[in-house]
Amino acid sequence: MISKTVSISFPKEADARPVAMLVQIASQFDCKIYIIEHNKKINAKSIMGMMSLNLVPGEEITIEADGADAEAAVNEIVKYIETQD
């Protein structure tokens, strides 16, 4: 299992597009991927689950993945989140 904590850099005025793109990126991998925010653990491949997180700029989340391509998945998601300012 691989995990990494990252700070959200989506613009404040962003709509659902950044979250939808994150789900698309996560869906490209075979491993199980979760986003952990406070006490919530959400499947990163679930658009409804991800929308329920209500991610805000500056908030820290943990990306957790388990499976053959877990490291690549975490790295790709972190890269996406960190470049969305």
C-alpha positions as CSV (number, residue, x, y, z in Angstrom):
1,M,0.0,0.0,0.0
2,I,1.3,3.5,-1.0
3,S,0.0,6.7,0.5
4,K,0.9,10.4,0.2
5,T,-0.5,13.6,1.7
6,V,-1.0,16.6,-0.6
7,S,-2.5,20.0,-0.3
8,I,-5.4,20.9,-2.7
9,S,-4.5,23.5,-5.2
10,F,-7.7,23.7,-7.2
11,P,-8.8,27.3,-7.7
12,K,-11.5,28.6,-5.4
13,E,-13.8,29.4,-8.3
14,A,-13.4,25.9,-9.8
15,D,-16.5,23.9,-10.5
16,A,-16.7,20.1,-10.7
17,R,-14.2,19.8,-13.6
18,P,-11.1,19.3,-11.5
19,V,-12.7,16.6,-9.4
20,A,-14.1,14.9,-12.5
21,M,-10.6,14.9,-14.1
22,L,-9.2,13.4,-10.9
23,V,-11.7,10.6,-11.1
24,Q,-10.8,10.0,-14.8
25,I,-7.1,9.8,-13.9
26,A,-7.8,7.4,-11.0
27,S,-9.9,5.2,-13.3
28,Q,-7.0,4.6,-15.6
29,F,-5.3,2.4,-13.0
30,D,-6.2,-1.1,-11.9
31,C,-5.3,-0.6,-8.2
32,K,-7.7,0.5,-5.5
33,I,-7.4,4.2,-4.9
34,Y,-8.9,6.1,-2.0
35,I,-8.9,9.8,-1.0
36,I,-8.9,10.4,2.7
37,E,-10.1,13.7,4.1
38,H,-10.5,14.1,7.8
39,N,-12.5,10.9,8.8
40,K,-13.9,10.2,5.3
41,K,-12.3,7.5,3.0
42,I,-13.7,7.8,-0.5
43,N,-13.1,5.6,-3.6
44,A,-11.2,7.9,-6.0
45,K,-12.9,6.3,-9.0
46,S,-16.4,7.2,-7.8
47,I,-17.6,10.6,-9.1
48,M,-20.4,10.8,-6.6
49,G,-18.2,10.0,-3.7
50,M,-15.5,12.4,-4.8
51,M,-18.1,15.2,-5.2
52,S,-19.2,14.6,-1.6
53,L,-15.8,15.6,-0.3
54,N,-16.2,19.3,-1.2
55,L,-12.4,19.8,-1.6
56,V,-11.2,23.4,-0.9
57,P,-7.9,25.0,-1.7
58,G,-5.2,24.5,0.9
59,E,-6.9,21.5,2.5
60,E,-4.7,18.5,3.0
61,I,-5.9,15.1,1.8
62,T,-4.2,11.7,1.7
63,I,-4.1,9.6,-1.4
64,E,-3.9,5.9,-0.7
65,A,-3.5,3.1,-3.3
66,D,-3.1,-0.6,-3.1
67,G,-2.3,-2.9,-6.0
68,A,0.2,-3.5,-8.8
69,D,0.2,0.0,-10.2
70,A,-0.3,1.8,-6.9
71,E,2.9,3.9,-6.9
72,A,2.2,5.1,-10.5
73,A,-1.4,6.0,-9.5
74,V,-0.5,8.0,-6.5
75,N,2.3,9.8,-8.3
76,E,0.0,10.7,-11.2
77,I,-2.8,12.0,-8.9
78,V,-0.4,14.0,-6.8
79,K,1.1,15.5,-10.0
80,Y,-2.4,16.5,-11.2
81,I,-3.5,18.0,-7.8
82,E,-0.2,20.0,-7.4
83,T,-0.5,21.6,-10.9
84,Q,-4.1,22.9,-10.7
85,D,-3.4,26.4,-9.4
